[in-house]
Amino acid sequence: MIQFLFAVLLVEAALILFLFFKTDIRDPLLQTLDALKQGKGPLILKTFAVFFLAVLLSGVYCVFKIRHRSIQAGSIDLTDQVVLSEKLLQASLAGILLFLCVVIDRLHQLIREEASLKNVIKAENKQLEKRKIHIDTQLEAFQREIAKLKPKIAVLEHEHQTKTDKAMAAELTVSSLKEKAETLYIEYDRLLDYNQTLRNQLQSIDEVLLKDDQTKGLSTLRSNESSREVVGFENELVTSSRCDRVLFSGSSPTSSPRHRKPIYQH
């Protein structure tokens, strides 16, 4: 029994060593362990684990039984010492084998997790490389577009600068025009006041002239009336002289009118 336990212990120790170090035998061992965890493999492993656990418990039970008997007897004989040593060795080997089984199982899981993580990392690295290549191509395209847009940006900046200068010049012109407009408004108000004063002066002059004209018109009317009276009087005198001539011509035909003075002459 002890030789069997030692053989199993050596096999488990060798298996652990091969799993710890990456060698050519590691992959077949991992495949074998994967196969043992599929189908009836877990049942076989559980059977071995129960067997080793039974050996451990039986050895512990025998050790306690022999110790109890020796305590009651007060001494232990040579046969009990040999049996105690053998049972103690069996229990120790069974416990170590169970521990190594747990270590192998856990080591197998860790190796598989490491392999899966490495595969994930490789896939991620491939994705990252693809993304890097894609980003590099996009970056090159963006750089080409930037190189194309730089002259346009320079032209636009120049246009913006010229428009800004024009706007500033227009603002200065507008401000100067506003100042001129304000001065013109002031001058216009002054001229309006001056025009109003001139109109007032002209109106006063017109009123004075109108009064003079009215007075002159009255005097002319009066002179016209007096002249008209004189003319009328003279006309009356002419008509009367003519009547006298007619009368004198009818009474004495031999008399000549040339030697007679008119009546209106003095």
C-alpha positions in Angstrom: 0.0 0.0 0.0 2.8 2.3 0.9 4.6 1.5 -2.4 1.4 2.4 -4.3 1.0 5.7 -2.5 4.6 6.5 -3.1 4.2 5.7 -6.8 1.1 7.9 -7.0 3.0 10.7 -5.1 5.9 10.5 -7.6 3.5 10.6 -10.5 1.7 13.7 -9.1 4.9 15.4 -8.3 6.2 14.8 -11.8 2.9 16.0 -13.3 3.2 19.2 -11.2 6.7 19.8 -12.4 5.8 19.3 -16.0 2.8 21.7 -15.6 5.0 24.3 -13.9 7.5 24.5 -16.8 6.6 25.0 -20.4 8.0 21.9 -22.2 6.9 19.7 -25.1 5.1 17.4 -22.7 3.0 20.2 -21.2 0.4 20.4 -24.0 -0.3 16.6 -24.1 -0.7 16.6 -20.3 -3.1 19.5 -20.5 -5.1 17.7 -23.2 -5.1 14.5 -21.0 -6.4 16.5 -18.0 -9.1 18.1 -20.2 -10.2 14.7 -21.2 -10.2 13.5 -17.6 -12.6 16.3 -16.8 -15.0 15.3 -19.5 -17.3 12.2 -19.6 -16.5 9.7 -16.9 -13.3 11.3 -16.0 -14.7 13.4 -13.1 -16.3 10.2 -11.6 -12.9 8.4 -11.7 -11.1 11.3 -10.1 -13.8 11.5 -7.4 -13.3 7.7 -6.8 -9.6 8.2 -6.3 -10.2 11.1 -4.0 -12.6 9.1 -1.9 -10.1 6.2 -1.7 -7.3 8.5 -0.6 -9.6 10.2 1.9 -10.6 6.7 3.3 -6.9 5.7 3.6 -6.3 9.1 5.4 -9.2 8.6 7.8 -8.4 4.9 8.5 -4.8 5.8 9.2 -5.8 8.6 11.6 -8.2 6.2 13.3 -5.6 3.5 13.7 -3.1 6.0 15.1 -5.6 7.3 17.7 -6.6 3.7 18.5 -3.0 2.6 19.1 -2.2 5.7 21.2 -5.3 5.1 23.3 -4.5 1.5 23.9 -0.9 2.3 24.8 -2.1 5.0 27.2 -4.4 2.5 28.9 -1.7 -0.2 29.0 1.0 2.2 30.2 3.5 1.0 27.6 3.6 0.3 23.9 5.1 -2.9 22.4 7.3 -3.2 19.3 4.4 -4.4 17.0 2.2 -1.4 17.9 5.1 0.9 17.2 5.6 -0.6 13.7 1.9 -0.5 13.0 1.7 3.1 14.3 4.5 4.2 12.1 3.0 2.5 9.1 -0.5 3.9 9.6 1.0 7.4 10.2 3.0 7.2 7.0 -0.1 6.0 5.1 -2.2 8.8 6.5 0.5 11.4 5.7 0.9 10.1 2.1 -2.9 10.1 1.6 -3.1 13.7 2.9 -0.2 14.8 0.7 -1.8 13.0 -2.4 -5.1 14.8 -1.8 -3.3 18.1 -1.4 -1.4 17.5 -4.7 -4.6 16.5 -6.4 -6.1 19.9 -5.4 -2.9 21.6 -6.5 -3.0 19.9 -9.9 -6.6 20.8 -10.5 -6.1 24.4 -9.5 -2.9 24.6 -11.6 -4.7 23.1 -14.6 -7.5 25.8 -14.3 -4.9 28.6 -14.0 -3.0 27.4 -17.0 -6.2 27.2 -19.0 -7.3 30.7 -17.8 -3.8 31.9 -18.8 -4.1 30.4 -22.2 -7.6 31.9 -22.7 -6.3 35.2 -21.5 -3.4 35.0 -23.9 -5.8 34.2 -26.8 -7.9 37.2 -25.8 -4.8 39.4 -25.6 -3.7 38.2 -29.0 -7.1 38.9 -30.4 -7.1 42.3 -28.8 -3.6 43.0 -30.1 -4.7 42.1 -33.6 -7.8 44.3 -33.2 -5.5 47.1 -31.9 -3.1 46.6 -34.9 -6.0 46.8 -37.3 -7.4 49.8 -35.6 -3.9 51.4 -35.5 -3.6 50.7 -39.3 -7.0 52.2 -39.8 -6.2 55.2 -37.7 -2.9 55.7 -39.5 -4.7 55.6 -42.8 -7.3 58.1 -41.5 -4.5 60.2 -40.1 -2.7 60.3 -43.4 -6.0 61.2 -45.2 -6.6 63.9 -42.6 -3.1 65.2 -43.0 -3.6 65.4 -46.8 -6.9 67.2 -46.3 -5.2 69.6 -43.9 -2.4 70.2 -46.4 -5.0 71.0 -49.0 -7.0 73.2 -46.7 -4.0 75.2 -45.5 -3.8 77.4 -48.6 -7.6 78.0 -48.5 -7.3 78.9 -44.8 -4.5 81.4 -45.7 -6.6 82.9 -48.4 -9.6 83.1 -46.1 -7.5 84.7 -43.4 -6.2 87.3 -45.9 -9.8 88.0 -47.1 -10.8 88.3 -43.5 -8.0 90.7 -42.8 -8.8 92.8 -45.8 -12.5 92.8 -44.9 -11.6 93.7 -41.4 -9.5 96.6 -42.6 -12.3 97.7 -44.9 -14.7 97.5 -42.1 -12.5 99.6 -39.9 -12.0 102.1 -42.7 -15.8 102.2 -43.2 -16.3 102.8 -39.5 -13.8 105.6 -39.6 -15.6 107.0 -42.6 -18.9 106.7 -40.9 -17.6 108.4 -37.8 -16.2 111.3 -39.9 -19.5 111.5 -41.9 -21.4 111.6 -38.6 -19.2 114.4 -37.4 -19.7 116.3 -40.7 -23.4 115.6 -40.5 -23.5 117.0 -37.0 -21.6 120.1 -38.2 -24.0 120.4 -41.2 -27.0 120.1 -38.9 -25.6 122.9 -36.7 -24.9 125.0 -39.8 -28.3 124.2 -41.1 -29.9 125.3 -37.9 -27.8 128.5 -38.0 -28.9 129.2 -41.6 -32.5 128.6 -40.7 -32.2 131.1 -37.9 -30.5 133.5 -40.2 -33.1 132.9 -42.9 -35.8 133.6 -40.4 -34.2 136.8 -39.3 -33.9 137.9 -43.0 -37.5 137.0 -43.6 -38.5 139.1 -40.6 -36.4 142.0 -41.9 -37.8 141.7 -45.4 -41.3 141.5 -44.0 -40.7 144.7 -42.1 -39.2 146.3 -45.2 -42.2 145.2 -47.2 -44.5 146.7 -44.7 -42.7 150.0 -44.8 -42.6 150.0 -48.6 -46.3 149.1 -48.7 -47.1 152.1 -46.5 -45.0 154.3 -48.8 -46.7 152.9 -51.8 -50.1 153.5 -50.3 -49.2 157.1 -49.5 -47.8 157.6 -53.1 -50.9 156.0 -54.6 -53.2 158.4 -52.8 -51.2 161.4 -54.0 -51.2 160.1 -57.6 -54.9 159.6 -57.4 -55.4 163.1 -56.2 -53.3 164.5 -59.0 -55.0 162.4 -61.6 -58.4 163.6 -60.4 -57.3 167.3 -60.6 -55.8 166.7 -64.1 -59.1 165.1 -65.1 -61.0 168.1 -63.8 -58.8 170.5 -65.7 -59.1 168.5 -68.9 -62.9 168.4 -68.5 -62.9 172.1 -68.0 -60.8 172.7 -71.1 -63.1 170.4 -73.1 -66.1 172.3 -72.0 -64.3 175.5 -73.1 -63.6 174.0 -76.5 -67.1 172.9 -77.1 -68.4 176.3 -76.1 -66.0 178.1 -78.5 -67.1 175.9 -81.3 -70.7 176.7 -80.5 -69.9 180.4 -80.6 -68.2 180.0 -84.0 -71.2 178.3 -85.4 -73.4 181.0 -84.1 -71.2 183.8 -85.4 -70.9 182.2 -88.8 -74.7 182.1 -89.2 -75.3 185.9 -88.4 -72.5 187.6 -90.5 -71.1 185.5 -93.2 -68.7 188.2 -94.5 -66.7 188.2 -91.3 -63.7 186.1 -91.0 -63.0 183.9 -88.0 -59.2 184.4 -88.2 -59.5 188.0 -86.8 -61.5 186.8 -83.8 -59.8 185.7 -80.6 -61.1 182.7 -78.9 -62.8 183.2 -75.6 -60.5 180.7 -73.6 -57.3 182.6 -74.7 -56.0 185.2 -72.4 
